[in-house]
Amino acid sequence: MLEIVPVKAFKDNYIWTLRDGKRAAVVDPGDARPVIDYLAREKLELVAILATHHHADHVGGIPALLERGRVPVYGPRGEPIESLTRAVGEGDTVTIPELGLSFAVLDIPGHTRAHIAYYGADCLFCGDTLFACGCGRVFEGTPEQMYASLEKLRALPDSTKVYCGHEYTLANIGFARSVEPGNEALGAREARDRRLREAGKPTLPTTLGDEKATNPFLRCLEPAVVESANKYLGARAADPVRELAVGRELAVGDARELVQHGGLEGGGAQVDREVGL
């Protein structure tokens, strides 16, 4: 029976490990050591590596993993990941026959210029594009690309389980509640996810149904989200893309204020990572 296990790395990364009783594939192994330790402890054979984008905290562990045995390495076409054995993009399919899995590849640029997601078996591995109650920072793409990517993911079924790359949920919920203070689903989600974190458990995977109900970056047309953007601008936002861009600015500002008042660990240099930006 297939399991999907979060292997922790760095401060808040999850390396998603897809496994049965004997074999495993990993998504975004930024650090090899926790993967090597997990595979050894569970007596699993690594059969494939999937990467969503080129940032080091998602691909930095691949060379060390390949030193222990060559396996297929899939990742985005058009990004500098030297260890890829197959570059893929929208319309391609990634098959892991050892686990009986097949994933459609989706192009979701914005965070990076050629970021991709893997979608199959009612699961979405989306790296740093969509987070639980948030979205990734636009580093190499444009707000237009990020909005289009989020809308593409939003169109998937509500039942889709979302496996993103970082544990940013509680900080993101804090920002979302400042945008939509009247959203009752957010209050319920915060209570549930806070209990999980207090118990040392991940808040992931989330579902697209939960994201559509609580994530302001998938709710750009909701009146409260529009009003928050307008208030920040001092004028009416022209379109949802501008609202998304404003939301990104608001999220960073909100997080910096939390840092100043002791609401988040660390300092300003860590803000973007703390709130999933």
C-alpha atoms as an extended CHARMM CRD file, in Angstrom:
* protein
*
       277  EXT
         1         1  MET       CA              0.0000000000        0.0000000000        0.0000000000  PROA      1               0.0000000000
         2         2  LEU       CA              1.3280000000        3.4340000000       -0.9620000000  PROA      2               0.0000000000
         3         3  GLU       CA              2.2180000000        5.8840000000        1.7930000000  PROA      3               0.0000000000
         4         4  ILE       CA              3.3380000000        9.5060000000        1.4870000000  PROA      4               0.0000000000
         5         5  VAL       CA              5.6450000000       10.4430000000        4.3460000000  PROA      5               0.0000000000
         6         6  PRO       CA              7.0860000000       13.8970000000        5.1490000000  PROA      6               0.0000000000
         7         7  VAL       CA             10.8140000000       13.6960000000        5.8290000000  PROA      7               0.0000000000
         8         8  LYS       CA             11.8730000000       16.8910000000        7.5890000000  PROA      8               0.0000000000
         9         9  ALA       CA             14.8390000000       18.9250000000        6.3520000000  PROA      9               0.0000000000
        10        10  PHE       CA             16.4070000000       22.2440000000        7.3720000000  PROA      10              0.0000000000
        11        11  LYS       CA             14.0710000000       24.3760000000        9.4710000000  PROA      11              0.0000000000
        12        12  ASP       CA             10.7210000000       23.8830000000        7.7410000000  PROA      12              0.0000000000
        13        13  ASN       CA             11.1700000000       21.8810000000        4.5140000000  PROA      13              0.0000000000
        14        14  TYR       CA              9.3310000000       18.6520000000        3.8230000000  PROA      14              0.0000000000
        15        15  ILE       CA             10.8460000000       16.0820000000        1.4750000000  PROA      15              0.0000000000
        16        16  TRP       CA              7.8050000000       14.0890000000        0.4180000000  PROA      16              0.0000000000
        17        17  THR       CA              8.6190000000       10.3910000000        0.2950000000  PROA      17              0.0000000000
        18        18  LEU       CA              6.3130000000        8.1380000000       -1.7060000000  PROA      18              0.0000000000
        19        19  ARG       CA              6.7720000000        4.5570000000       -0.6000000000  PROA      19              0.0000000000
        20        20  ASP       CA              5.4650000000        1.0420000000       -0.4100000000  PROA      20              0.0000000000
        21        21  GLY       CA              7.0420000000       -1.7080000000        1.6640000000  PROA      21              0.0000000000
        22        22  LYS       CA             10.2580000000       -1.9260000000       -0.3710000000  PROA      22              0.0000000000
        23        23  ARG       CA             10.7580000000        1.0960000000       -2.6450000000  PROA      23              0.0000000000
        24        24  ALA       CA             10.5070000000        4.8550000000       -2.4720000000  PROA      24              0.0000000000
        25        25  ALA       CA             10.5890000000        8.0080000000       -4.5760000000  PROA      25              0.0000000000
        26        26  VAL       CA             11.3070000000       11.4580000000       -3.1570000000  PROA      26              0.0000000000
        27        27  VAL       CA             10.1060000000       14.9210000000       -4.1150000000  PROA      27              0.0000000000
        28        28  ASP       CA             12.4100000000       17.9440000000       -3.7280000000  PROA      28              0.0000000000
        29        29  PRO       CA             15.2810000000       16.4590000000       -1.6890000000  PROA      29              0.0000000000
        30        30  GLY       CA             17.1020000000       19.6150000000       -0.6630000000  PROA      30              0.0000000000
        31        31  ASP       CA             19.2100000000       17.6840000000        1.8250000000  PROA      31              0.0000000000
        32        32  ALA       CA             20.4020000000       14.1050000000        1.2450000000  PROA      32              0.0000000000
        33        33  ARG       CA             21.1390000000       13.1270000000        4.8600000000  PROA      33              0.0000000000
        34        34  PRO       CA             17.5720000000       12.8860000000        6.2310000000  PROA      34              0.0000000000
        35        35  VAL       CA             16.5590000000       10.9330000000        3.1130000000  PROA      35              0.0000000000
        36        36  ILE       CA             19.5020000000        8.5250000000        3.4060000000  PROA      36              0.0000000000
        37        37  ASP       CA             18.7440000000        8.0000000000        7.0830000000  PROA      37              0.0000000000
        38        38  TYR       CA             15.0490000000        7.3790000000        6.4550000000  PROA      38              0.0000000000
        39        39  LEU       CA             15.6630000000        4.9440000000        3.5960000000  PROA      39              0.0000000000
        40        40  ALA       CA             18.1930000000        3.0120000000        5.6910000000  PROA      40              0.0000000000
        41        41  ARG       CA             15.9510000000        2.9080000000        8.7380000000  PROA      41              0.0000000000
        42        42  GLU       CA             12.9630000000        1.7010000000        6.7120000000  PROA      42              0.0000000000
        43        43  LYS       CA             15.0400000000       -0.5970000000        4.4630000000  PROA      43              0.0000000000
        44        44  LEU       CA             13.7780000000        1.0710000000        1.2910000000  PROA      44              0.0000000000
        45        45  GLU       CA             15.3020000000        1.2550000000       -2.1770000000  PROA      45              0.0000000000
        46        46  LEU       CA             15.2480000000        4.6760000000       -3.8440000000  PROA      46              0.0000000000
        47        47  VAL       CA             13.7800000000        4.3650000000       -7.3620000000  PROA      47              0.0000000000
        48        48  ALA       CA             13.1430000000        7.9690000000       -8.5090000000  PROA      48              0.0000000000
        49        49  ILE       CA             13.6520000000       11.6410000000       -7.6680000000  PROA      49              0.0000000000
        50        50  LEU       CA             11.2220000000       14.4050000000       -8.6430000000  PROA      50              0.0000000000
        51        51  ALA       CA             12.1120000000       18.1030000000       -8.4920000000  PROA      51              0.0000000000
        52        52  THR       CA              9.6900000000       21.0130000000       -8.8170000000  PROA      52              0.0000000000
        53        53  HSD       CA             12.2030000000       23.8620000000       -9.2270000000  PROA      53              0.0000000000
        54        54  HSD       CA             15.8910000000       24.6470000000       -8.9990000000  PROA      54              0.0000000000
        55        55  HSD       CA             16.2600000000       26.2870000000       -5.5710000000  PROA      55              0.0000000000
        56        56  ALA       CA             18.9520000000       24.6290000000       -3.4770000000  PROA      56              0.0000000000
        57        57  ASP       CA             16.6660000000       23.7540000000       -0.5770000000  PROA      57              0.0000000000
        58        58  HSD       CA             14.7310000000       21.5680000000       -3.0380000000  PROA      58              0.0000000000
        59        59  VAL       CA             17.4990000000       20.0030000000       -5.1440000000  PROA      59              0.0000000000
        60        60  GLY       CA             20.7080000000       20.3530000000       -3.1190000000  PROA      60              0.0000000000
        61        61  GLY       CA             20.6550000000       16.7500000000       -1.9290000000  PROA      61              0.0000000000
        62        62  ILE       CA             20.2890000000       15.1250000000       -5.3480000000  PROA      62              0.0000000000
        63        63  PRO       CA             24.0260000000       14.6570000000       -6.1580000000  PROA      63              0.0000000000
        64        64  ALA       CA             24.7000000000       12.8920000000       -2.8460000000  PROA      64              0.0000000000
        65        65  LEU       CA             21.6920000000       10.6280000000       -3.3490000000  PROA      65              0.0000000000
        66        66  LEU       CA             22.9090000000        9.6890000000       -6.8270000000  PROA      66              0.0000000000
        67        67  GLU       CA             26.3100000000        8.7500000000       -5.4060000000  PROA      67              0.0000000000
        68        68  ARG       CA             24.5410000000        5.8970000000       -3.6500000000  PROA      68              0.0000000000
        69        69  GLY       CA             22.9340000000        4.6140000000       -6.8450000000  PROA      69              0.0000000000
        70        70  ARG       CA             21.7320000000        5.9800000000      -10.1470000000  PROA      70              0.0000000000
        71        71  VAL       CA             17.9800000000        6.5620000000      -10.4360000000  PROA      71              0.0000000000
        72        72  PRO       CA             15.8340000000        8.6610000000      -12.8010000000  PROA      72              0.0000000000
        73        73  VAL       CA             15.7320000000       12.3370000000      -11.8580000000  PROA      73              0.0000000000
        74        74  TYR       CA             12.8120000000       14.3700000000      -13.2130000000  PROA      74              0.0000000000
        75        75  GLY       CA             12.5880000000       18.1380000000      -13.1020000000  PROA      75              0.0000000000
        76        76  PRO       CA             11.5760000000       21.2800000000      -14.9540000000  PROA      76              0.0000000000
        77        77  ARG       CA             12.7330000000       21.9250000000      -18.4700000000  PROA      77              0.0000000000
        78        78  GLY       CA             14.4500000000       25.3140000000      -18.6120000000  PROA      78              0.0000000000
        79        79  GLU       CA             15.9040000000       25.4700000000      -15.0950000000  PROA      79              0.0000000000
        80        80  PRO       CA             19.5480000000       24.8940000000      -14.0910000000  PROA      80              0.0000000000
        81        81  ILE       CA             19.4390000000       21.4620000000      -12.4200000000  PROA      81              0.0000000000
        82        82  GLU       CA             22.4990000000       19.5970000000      -13.6780000000  PROA      82              0.0000000000
        83        83  SER       CA             21.5290000000       16.2350000000      -12.2130000000  PROA      83              0.0000000000
        84        84  LEU       CA             18.3080000000       15.8080000000      -14.2340000000  PROA      84              0.0000000000
        85        85  THR       CA             18.0460000000       12.7170000000      -16.3750000000  PROA      85              0.0000000000
        86        86  ARG       CA             14.7330000000       13.8150000000      -17.8710000000  PROA      86              0.0000000000
        87        87  ALA       CA             13.6040000000       17.4190000000      -18.1870000000  PROA      87              0.0000000000
        88        88  VAL       CA              9.8110000000       17.6820000000      -18.2910000000  PROA      88              0.0000000000
        89        89  GLY       CA              7.0820000000       20.2550000000      -18.7690000000  PROA      89              0.0000000000
        90        90  GLU       CA              3.3560000000       20.6860000000      -19.3470000000  PROA      90              0.0000000000
        91        91  GLY       CA              1.8790000000       17.7480000000      -21.2260000000  PROA      91              0.0000000000
        92        92  ASP       CA              4.5400000000       15.2690000000      -20.1220000000  PROA      92              0.0000000000
        93        93  THR       CA              3.8280000000       12.3000000000      -17.8800000000  PROA      93              0.0000000000
        94        94  VAL       CA              6.1600000000       10.9570000000      -15.2150000000  PROA      94              0.0000000000
        95        95  THR       CA              5.7250000000        7.2650000000      -14.4750000000  PROA      95              0.0000000000
        96        96  ILE       CA              7.1990000000        5.4040000000      -11.5160000000  PROA      96              0.0000000000
        97        97  PRO       CA              6.4080000000        1.7870000000      -12.4100000000  PROA      97              0.0000000000
        98        98  GLU       CA              7.9590000000        0.3910000000       -9.2240000000  PROA      98              0.0000000000
        99        99  LEU       CA              5.2490000000        2.1920000000       -7.2270000000  PROA      99              0.0000000000
       100       100  GLY       CA              2.4770000000        1.9800000000       -9.8120000000  PROA      100             0.0000000000
       101       101  LEU       CA              2.3130000000        5.7680000000      -10.0500000000  PROA      101             0.0000000000
       102       102  SER       CA              1.8250000000        8.1770000000      -12.9190000000  PROA      102             0.0000000000
       103       103  PHE       CA              1.8350000000       11.9780000000      -12.7190000000  PROA      103             0.0000000000
       104       104  ALA       CA              0.8360000000       14.6580000000      -15.1840000000  PROA      104             0.0000000000
       105       105  VAL       CA              3.3010000000       17.5400000000      -15.2770000000  PROA      105             0.0000000000
       106       106  LEU       CA              1.8650000000       21.0690000000      -14.9470000000  PROA      106             0.0000000000
       107       107  ASP       CA              3.7650000000       24.2510000000      -15.7500000000  PROA      107             0.0000000000
       108       108  ILE       CA              3.2450000000       26.6960000000      -12.8580000000  PROA      108             0.0000000000
       109       109  PRO       CA              5.8090000000       29.4960000000      -13.3020000000  PROA      109             0.0000000000
       110       110  GLY       CA              5.9910000000       32.5110000000      -11.0220000000  PROA      110             0.0000000000
       111       111  HSD       CA              8.1210000000       31.5320000000       -8.0340000000  PROA      111             0.0000000000
       112       112  THR       CA             10.7700000000       30.5010000000      -10.5770000000  PROA      112             0.0000000000
       113       113  ARG       CA             10.6370000000       30.8440000000      -14.3230000000  PROA      113             0.0000000000
       114       114  ALA       CA              9.8840000000       27.1840000000      -15.0880000000  PROA      114             0.0000000000
       115       115  HSD       CA              8.4690000000       25.7900000000      -11.8370000000  PROA      115             0.0000000000
       116       116  ILE       CA              6.4060000000       22.6300000000      -12.3230000000  PROA      116             0.0000000000
       117       117  ALA       CA              3.9620000000       20.4960000000      -10.3430000000  PROA      117             0.0000000000
       118       118  TYR       CA              3.2100000000       16.7870000000      -10.4150000000  PROA      118             0.0000000000
       119       119  TYR       CA             -0.4690000000       15.7960000000      -10.3380000000  PROA      119             0.0000000000
       120       120  GLY       CA             -1.8500000000       12.2790000000      -10.0860000000  PROA      120             0.0000000000
       121       121  ALA       CA             -3.6480000000        9.8300000000       -7.7980000000  PROA      121             0.0000000000
       122       122  ASP       CA             -5.5910000000       12.8260000000       -6.4030000000  PROA      122             0.0000000000
       123       123  CYS       CA             -2.3010000000       14.2860000000       -5.1370000000  PROA      123             0.0000000000
       124       124  LEU       CA             -0.5230000000       17.5210000000       -6.0820000000  PROA      124             0.0000000000
       125       125  PHE       CA              3.1700000000       18.1260000000       -5.4190000000  PROA      125             0.0000000000
       126       126  CYS       CA              3.4980000000       21.8500000000       -6.0160000000  PROA      126             0.0000000000
       127       127  GLY       CA              6.7990000000       22.8960000000       -4.4360000000  PROA      127             0.0000000000
       128       128  ASP       CA              6.8030000000       26.5890000000       -3.5600000000  PROA      128             0.0000000000
       129       129  THR       CA              3.9380000000       27.8340000000       -5.7430000000  PROA      129             0.0000000000
       130       130  LEU       CA              0.8920000000       27.0900000000       -3.5960000000  PROA      130             0.0000000000
       131       131  PHE       CA              1.2770000000       26.8630000000        0.1740000000  PROA      131             0.0000000000
       132       132  ALA       CA             -1.2680000000       26.0500000000        2.8550000000  PROA      132             0.0000000000
       133       133  CYS       CA             -3.1310000000       29.3610000000        3.1550000000  PROA      133             0.0000000000
       134       134  GLY       CA             -0.4570000000       31.1740000000        1.1250000000  PROA      134             0.0000000000
       135       135  CYS       CA              1.5970000000       31.2410000000       -2.0440000000  PROA      135             0.0000000000
       136       136  GLY       CA              5.2390000000       31.4750000000       -3.0040000000  PROA      136             0.0000000000
       137       137  ARG       CA              7.1770000000       34.6600000000       -3.5300000000  PROA      137             0.0000000000
       138       138  VAL       CA              7.6180000000       35.7800000000       -7.1330000000  PROA      138             0.0000000000
       139       139  PHE       CA             11.3770000000       35.5610000000       -7.6390000000  PROA      139             0.0000000000
       140       140  GLU       CA             11.9240000000       34.9800000000      -11.3600000000  PROA      140             0.0000000000
       141       141  GLY       CA              8.4510000000       35.1160000000      -12.8670000000  PROA      141             0.0000000000
       142       142  THR       CA              5.7690000000       37.7940000000      -12.8750000000  PROA      142             0.0000000000
       143       143  PRO       CA              2.5740000000       38.3640000000      -10.8750000000  PROA      143             0.0000000000
       144       144  GLU       CA              0.6570000000       37.5430000000      -14.0520000000  PROA      144             0.0000000000
       145       145  GLN       CA              2.3760000000       34.1630000000      -14.2670000000  PROA      145             0.0000000000
       146       146  MET       CA              1.8100000000       33.4350000000      -10.5810000000  PROA      146             0.0000000000
       147       147  TYR       CA             -1.8760000000       34.3190000000      -10.8190000000  PROA      147             0.0000000000
       148       148  ALA       CA             -2.3050000000       32.0930000000      -13.8770000000  PROA      148             0.0000000000
       149       149  SER       CA             -0.4740000000       29.2500000000      -12.1240000000  PROA      149             0.0000000000
       150       150  LEU       CA             -2.6430000000       29.5250000000       -9.0180000000  PROA      150             0.0000000000
       151       151  GLU       CA             -5.7830000000       29.6020000000      -11.1500000000  PROA      151             0.0000000000
       152       152  LYS       CA             -4.5980000000       26.4600000000      -12.9420000000  PROA      152             0.0000000000
       153       153  LEU       CA             -4.1980000000       24.7000000000       -9.6030000000  PROA      153             0.0000000000
       154       154  ARG       CA             -7.4950000000       26.1150000000       -8.3430000000  PROA      154             0.0000000000
       155       155  ALA       CA             -9.2570000000       24.3590000000      -11.2280000000  PROA      155             0.0000000000
       156       156  LEU       CA             -8.2730000000       20.9200000000       -9.9080000000  PROA      156             0.0000000000
       157       157  PRO       CA            -10.8290000000       18.9360000000       -7.8670000000  PROA      157             0.0000000000
       158       158  ASP       CA            -11.5220000000       19.9810000000       -4.2690000000  PROA      158             0.0000000000
       159       159  SER       CA            -10.5020000000       16.5070000000       -3.0830000000  PROA      159             0.0000000000
       160       160  THR       CA             -6.9260000000       16.9780000000       -4.3670000000  PROA      160             0.0000000000
       161       161  LYS       CA             -4.3860000000       16.5940000000       -1.5760000000  PROA      161             0.0000000000
       162       162  VAL       CA             -1.8190000000       19.4010000000       -1.6770000000  PROA      162             0.0000000000
       163       163  TYR       CA              1.7720000000       18.5380000000       -0.7500000000  PROA      163             0.0000000000
       164       164  CYS       CA              3.7680000000       21.7820000000       -0.7050000000  PROA      164             0.0000000000
       165       165  GLY       CA              7.3940000000       22.2490000000        0.2380000000  PROA      165             0.0000000000
       166       166  HSD       CA              7.3030000000       24.0470000000        3.6020000000  PROA      166             0.0000000000
       167       167  GLU       CA              5.5330000000       24.1400000000        6.9570000000  PROA      167             0.0000000000
       168       168  TYR       CA              4.3400000000       27.7550000000        6.8680000000  PROA      168             0.0000000000
       169       169  THR       CA              0.6880000000       27.1960000000        7.6770000000  PROA      169             0.0000000000
       170       170  LEU       CA              0.1160000000       28.9720000000       10.9940000000  PROA      170             0.0000000000
       171       171  ALA       CA              1.9230000000       32.1490000000        9.9640000000  PROA      171             0.0000000000
       172       172  ASN       CA              0.0210000000       32.1470000000        6.6700000000  PROA      172             0.0000000000
       173       173  ILE       CA             -3.2970000000       31.7190000000        8.4790000000  PROA      173             0.0000000000
       174       174  GLY       CA             -2.4380000000       34.7060000000       10.6530000000  PROA      174             0.0000000000
       175       175  PHE       CA             -2.0430000000       36.8400000000        7.5420000000  PROA      175             0.0000000000
       176       176  ALA       CA             -5.1770000000       35.4000000000        5.9260000000  PROA      176             0.0000000000
       177       177  ARG       CA             -7.2590000000       36.2980000000        8.9810000000  PROA      177             0.0000000000
       178       178  SER       CA             -6.0680000000       39.9040000000        8.7330000000  PROA      178             0.0000000000
       179       179  VAL       CA             -7.3260000000       39.9230000000        5.1320000000  PROA      179             0.0000000000
       180       180  GLU       CA            -10.6370000000       38.1430000000        5.8100000000  PROA      180             0.0000000000
       181       181  PRO       CA            -11.4300000000       38.5830000000        9.5150000000  PROA      181             0.0000000000
       182       182  GLY       CA            -14.9860000000       37.3950000000        8.9930000000  PROA      182             0.0000000000
       183       183  ASN       CA            -14.0690000000       34.0820000000        7.3470000000  PROA      183             0.0000000000
       184       184  GLU       CA            -15.3350000000       31.4550000000        9.8230000000  PROA      184             0.0000000000
       185       185  ALA       CA            -13.5390000000       28.6480000000        7.9570000000  PROA      185             0.0000000000
       186       186  LEU       CA            -10.2260000000       30.3320000000        8.7720000000  PROA      186             0.0000000000
       187       187  GLY       CA            -10.9310000000       30.3370000000       12.4930000000  PROA      187             0.0000000000
       188       188  ALA       CA            -11.7830000000       26.6390000000       12.4370000000  PROA      188             0.0000000000
       189       189  ARG       CA             -8.7000000000       25.8820000000       10.3740000000  PROA      189             0.0000000000
       190       190  GLU       CA             -6.4300000000       27.8140000000       12.7000000000  PROA      190             0.0000000000
       191       191  ALA       CA             -7.6920000000       25.8890000000       15.7320000000  PROA      191             0.0000000000
       192       192  ARG       CA             -7.2580000000       22.5450000000       13.9710000000  PROA      192             0.0000000000
       193       193  ASP       CA             -3.7960000000       23.2740000000       12.5890000000  PROA      193             0.0000000000
       194       194  ARG       CA             -2.5520000000       24.7690000000       15.8460000000  PROA      194             0.0000000000
       195       195  ARG       CA             -3.4980000000       21.5350000000       17.6200000000  PROA      195             0.0000000000
       196       196  LEU       CA             -1.5390000000       19.5810000000       15.0230000000  PROA      196             0.0000000000
       197       197  ARG       CA              1.5800000000       21.7080000000       15.4540000000  PROA      197             0.0000000000
       198       198  GLU       CA              1.3600000000       21.5780000000       19.2470000000  PROA      198             0.0000000000
       199       199  ALA       CA              1.3030000000       17.7910000000       18.9080000000  PROA      199             0.0000000000
       200       200  GLY       CA              4.4170000000       17.9330000000       16.6980000000  PROA      200             0.0000000000
       201       201  LYS       CA              2.4920000000       16.9040000000       13.5760000000  PROA      201             0.0000000000
       202       202  PRO       CA              2.5340000000       18.5110000000       10.1140000000  PROA      202             0.0000000000
       203       203  THR       CA             -0.4350000000       20.5270000000        8.9050000000  PROA      203             0.0000000000
       204       204  LEU       CA              0.0900000000       18.9990000000        5.4570000000  PROA      204             0.0000000000
       205       205  PRO       CA             -1.2470000000       17.7460000000        3.2030000000  PROA      205             0.0000000000
       206       206  THR       CA             -4.0580000000       20.2140000000        2.8970000000  PROA      206             0.0000000000
       207       207  THR       CA             -6.7710000000       19.9050000000        0.2490000000  PROA      207             0.0000000000
       208       208  LEU       CA             -7.7170000000       22.2260000000       -2.5670000000  PROA      208             0.0000000000
       209       209  GLY       CA            -11.1820000000       22.4350000000       -1.0380000000  PROA      209             0.0000000000
       210       210  ASP       CA             -9.6780000000       23.8730000000        2.1480000000  PROA      210             0.0000000000
       211       211  GLU       CA             -7.4870000000       26.2420000000        0.1360000000  PROA      211             0.0000000000
       212       212  LYS       CA            -10.4100000000       27.5480000000       -1.8970000000  PROA      212             0.0000000000
       213       213  ALA       CA            -12.2390000000       28.2650000000        1.3600000000  PROA      213             0.0000000000
       214       214  THR       CA             -9.3670000000       29.9130000000        3.2650000000  PROA      214             0.0000000000
       215       215  ASN       CA             -6.3960000000       30.8800000000        1.0880000000  PROA      215             0.0000000000
       216       216  PRO       CA             -6.5920000000       34.5790000000        0.1260000000  PROA      216             0.0000000000
       217       217  PHE       CA             -4.4440000000       33.9840000000       -2.9580000000  PROA      217             0.0000000000
       218       218  LEU       CA             -7.1290000000       31.6570000000       -4.3180000000  PROA      218             0.0000000000
       219       219  ARG       CA             -9.8620000000       34.0990000000       -3.2690000000  PROA      219             0.0000000000
       220       220  CYS       CA             -8.8470000000       37.2620000000       -5.1110000000  PROA      220             0.0000000000
       221       221  LEU       CA            -12.4280000000       37.9800000000       -6.1830000000  PROA      221             0.0000000000
       222       222  GLU       CA            -13.9440000000       37.6640000000       -2.7070000000  PROA      222             0.0000000000
       223       223  PRO       CA            -15.2470000000       41.0630000000       -1.4830000000  PROA      223             0.0000000000
       224       224  ALA       CA            -13.1970000000       41.0650000000        1.7440000000  PROA      224             0.0000000000
       225       225  VAL       CA             -9.9870000000       40.2610000000       -0.1450000000  PROA      225             0.0000000000
       226       226  VAL       CA            -10.7250000000       42.9780000000       -2.7100000000  PROA      226             0.0000000000
       227       227  GLU       CA            -11.4080000000       45.4720000000        0.0840000000  PROA      227             0.0000000000
       228       228  SER       CA             -8.1240000000       44.6640000000        1.8340000000  PROA      228             0.0000000000
       229       229  ALA       CA             -6.2170000000       45.2710000000       -1.4040000000  PROA      229             0.0000000000
       230       230  ASN       CA             -8.0650000000       48.5210000000       -2.0340000000  PROA      230             0.0000000000
       231       231  LYS       CA             -7.3940000000       49.7410000000        1.5060000000  PROA      231             0.0000000000
       232       232  TYR       CA             -3.6670000000       49.0700000000        1.1070000000  PROA      232             0.0000000000
       233       233  LEU       CA             -3.5220000000       50.8320000000       -2.2590000000  PROA      233             0.0000000000
       234       234  GLY       CA             -5.7520000000       53.7560000000       -1.2800000000  PROA      234             0.0000000000
       235       235  ALA       CA             -7.5440000000       53.1000000000       -4.5630000000  PROA      235             0.0000000000
       236       236  ARG       CA             -9.3820000000       50.3070000000       -6.3180000000  PROA      236             0.0000000000
       237       237  ALA       CA             -7.2190000000       47.4360000000       -7.5530000000  PROA      237             0.0000000000
       238       238  ALA       CA             -7.6250000000       47.1640000000      -11.2930000000  PROA      238             0.0000000000
       239       239  ASP       CA             -7.6950000000       43.3710000000      -11.5660000000  PROA      239             0.0000000000
       240       240  PRO       CA             -7.0170000000       40.1150000000       -9.6830000000  PROA      240             0.0000000000
       241       241  VAL       CA             -3.3550000000       40.1320000000      -10.7150000000  PROA      241             0.0000000000
       242       242  ARG       CA             -2.8520000000       43.4650000000       -8.9840000000  PROA      242             0.0000000000
       243       243  GLU       CA             -4.7230000000       42.1240000000       -5.9500000000  PROA      243             0.0000000000
       244       244  LEU       CA             -2.3530000000       39.1600000000       -5.7780000000  PROA      244             0.0000000000
       245       245  ALA       CA              0.6780000000       41.4420000000       -6.0100000000  PROA      245             0.0000000000
       246       246  VAL       CA             -0.7530000000       43.6630000000       -3.2650000000  PROA      246             0.0000000000
       247       247  GLY       CA             -1.4330000000       40.5990000000       -1.1390000000  PROA      247             0.0000000000
       248       248  ARG       CA              2.2150000000       39.5950000000       -1.4190000000  PROA      248             0.0000000000
       249       249  GLU       CA              3.3010000000       43.0380000000       -0.2270000000  PROA      249             0.0000000000
       250       250  LEU       CA              0.7820000000       42.9380000000        2.6240000000  PROA      250             0.0000000000
       251       251  ALA       CA              1.9400000000       39.4900000000        3.7130000000  PROA      251             0.0000000000
       252       252  VAL       CA              5.5680000000       40.5920000000        3.9890000000  PROA      252             0.0000000000
       253       253  GLY       CA              4.6120000000       43.7360000000        5.9030000000  PROA      253             0.0000000000
       254       254  ASP       CA              2.3640000000       41.7610000000        8.2480000000  PROA      254             0.0000000000
       255       255  ALA       CA              5.1240000000       39.2600000000        8.9680000000  PROA      255             0.0000000000
       256       256  ARG       CA              7.6950000000       41.9690000000        9.6980000000  PROA      256             0.0000000000
       257       257  GLU       CA              5.3010000000       43.4900000000       12.2130000000  PROA      257             0.0000000000
       258       258  LEU       CA              4.8920000000       40.0840000000       13.8640000000  PROA      258             0.0000000000
       259       259  VAL       CA              8.6720000000       39.7610000000       14.1350000000  PROA      259             0.0000000000
       260       260  GLN       CA              8.9530000000       43.1910000000       15.7420000000  PROA      260             0.0000000000
       261       261  HSD       CA              6.3300000000       42.2450000000       18.3280000000  PROA      261             0.0000000000
       262       262  GLY       CA              7.6860000000       38.7720000000       19.0080000000  PROA      262             0.0000000000
       263       263  GLY       CA              5.0250000000       36.8850000000       17.0900000000  PROA      263             0.0000000000
       264       264  LEU       CA              7.5110000000       34.9490000000       14.9320000000  PROA      264             0.0000000000
       265       265  GLU       CA             10.8420000000       33.4730000000       15.8320000000  PROA      265             0.0000000000
       266       266  GLY       CA             13.9200000000       34.8820000000       14.1620000000  PROA      266             0.0000000000
       267       267  GLY       CA             14.4730000000       38.2710000000       12.6030000000  PROA      267             0.0000000000
       268       268  GLY       CA             13.5590000000       40.2160000000        9.5260000000  PROA      268             0.0000000000
       269       269  ALA       CA             15.9750000000       38.2740000000        7.3490000000  PROA      269             0.0000000000
       270       270  GLN       CA             13.8670000000       35.1710000000        7.9770000000  PROA      270             0.0000000000
       271       271  VAL       CA             10.4850000000       36.7430000000        7.2890000000  PROA      271             0.0000000000
       272       272  ASP       CA             10.0790000000       35.5390000000        3.7200000000  PROA      272             0.0000000000
       273       273  ARG       CA             10.7740000000       31.9490000000        4.7640000000  PROA      273             0.0000000000
       274       274  GLU       CA              8.5920000000       32.1500000000        7.8940000000  PROA      274             0.0000000000
       275       275  VAL       CA              5.4480000000       33.1660000000        6.0380000000  PROA      275             0.0000000000
       276       276  GLY       CA              5.9810000000       31.0580000000        2.9890000000  PROA      276             0.0000000000
       277       277  LEU       CA              6.8540000000       33.9320000000        0.7630000000  PROA      277             0.0000000000
